[in-house]
Amino acid sequence: MLNSKAKSQVLAEAIDEFLLDMMTLDFLLEAEREAFQNSARRLAHGRLTMVKLLSA
């Protein structure tokens, strides 16, 4: 089990990855919105699930 500091670090990294993914997908969506909607939803759901699990 992770201690509080390690858990905070893992959570911060998960949030950073989520934000980077969202910025990347935003750029891609501007170019080809419909082609990437399903991918964006799946990625967002997966990342948010990870953040939710790590913050519990």
Residue, then its C-alpha position, 0 to 999 in steps of 0.5 A: m500500500l502506498n503512503s500518503k506522499a507516494k499516493s499524492q505523487v501518483l495522483a498528481e501524475a495521473i492528473d498531469e497525464f489526463l490534462l495532457d491527453m485532453m489538450t492533445l485530443d482538443f487539438l485533434l478534435e479541432a481538426e477532425r471532430e467526428a472522427f475522434q469523439n469516441s476516442a476522446r470519450r473512452l480516454a477521458h473515461g479511463r483517465l477520470t476513473m484512474v483519478k477517481l480510484l487514486s483519490a479514494 
